[in-house]
Amino acid sequence: MGFAAGGIMAGAYQVLFRRRLYHMRTKNLHPPHQYIILLLLALVTAWLFWAMGFTSFWASTIALIAGAGVLFYLRPDLFPIFLRTFLAFRK
């Protein structure tokens, strides 16, 4: 269900804002680095859950926010798109 909602939102974004999503070619982020980022997210979640005693909700929330920060650091062109989408679909 979550992936379907993401696909609908991506399609709605293209229709509503008349913008095309594009693939950015980058030489800084090769496939092994993508897996390292996922591994770091899993390790941060596990560390917050078992070592720090956070509940699974807070551990995963903090890890995903940290992951979004890493994503915006590596791809700063995504932040304005995120901001426009957040402001357009908030209640």
Secondary structure, DSSP 8 states (H G I E B T S, - for coil): -HHHHHHHHHHHHHHHH---------SS--HHHHHHHHHHHHHHHHIIIIIS---HHHHHHHHHHHHHHHHHHH-TTHHHHHHHHHHHH--
